[in-house]
Amino acid sequence: MSKANLIFKECFWAILCISVILLNGCKLPELIKAKPAVARDKPLIEVSTTKEVPPVEEEDKAKKEIPPVEEDKTKTDKPAVNKDKPSVKESKEKEAPPADKGSGYLSKGSPLGLGLVVIDGDEEVSVFEKIKILETRLKALKNEMRIKTEKSNKKLADLQAAKEVVEKNFADTKERLEKENKDLSDKIESLESKQIDLEARAVSAENELNPVKDELLKTQLSEIKAQQELYKLKIENLKQDEEE
């Protein structure tokens, strides 16, 4: 596997994990957006200002059991208690902490970086827009990796073709040189055999010429001797002529 494919695979898995984390951590904002406007406008803690009305039978029983003085006290105290009830509930409502905007993994405002974009749990963000940005980046990365892969494949094909040409030339040259070497070896062998044959012939010819040379030398020697005898006869004839 090439390095470009490994980088692309790592980016794809990283984007997939980030998308799962974002979708799991932002379910509450989606549920809040899915609710109608009336339901969203309601406070988390409802303040009930209704008075608790006791049953009629219990009220009559209490009236019979309580003396007149105590009954007056209860009558005078009841409105004050009723007036204080809403204030107590309102104070409870004030003391209740407001609901966080984020939820899940981003409920405490932990930032999560997506490249150049930072998602904060305390800010309202559109996760789908971030996913679209990631998809666009992934698509651009895919195109870039595809172009790089095509270029690499083209270069590899060119190198493979050049390698095949070089290997073919090398094989042809090797075959030609081997053939020429074989031809030269055959020629050398034939010349060596001819040389041996000529040397043998020269030796035999020399052996045959030796007796001829001897005969020739003998013939020349006899001719020289004959001439010498002839010169002697001439000298003797000249001496005889002078004496006469």
Number of C-alpha atoms within 10 A of each C-alpha: 5 7 8 13 14 11 12 15 11 11 13 16 11 11 16 13 11 16 17 10 15 19 16 14 17 21 14 15 16 12 9 13 11 10 11 9 10 7 9 12 9 9 11 12 14 10 15 10 13 9 10 7 7 8 8 9 9 10 11 10 10 12 13 11 10 12 11 11 9 12 15 12 11 13 11 11 11 12 11 10 11 14 12 12 16 16 13 12 16 17 12 13 16 11 9 11 10 11 10 12 17 22 18 16 17 22 17 14 16 13 14 16 11 14 9 5 10 12 19 17 22 16 12 11 15 12 15 12 10 17 18 11 15 19 14 12 13 16 12 12 16 15 12 13 16 14 12 13 15 12 12 12 12 12 12 12 12 12 12 12 12 12 12 12 12 12 12 12 12 12 12 12 12 12 12 12 12 12 12 12 12 12 12 12 12 12 12 12 12 12 12 12 12 12 12 12 12 12 12 12 12 12 12 11 11 13 11 11 12 11 11 12 12 11 12 12 12 12 12 12 12 12 12 12 12 12 12 12 12 12 12 12 12 12 12 12 12 11 11 10 9 8 7 5
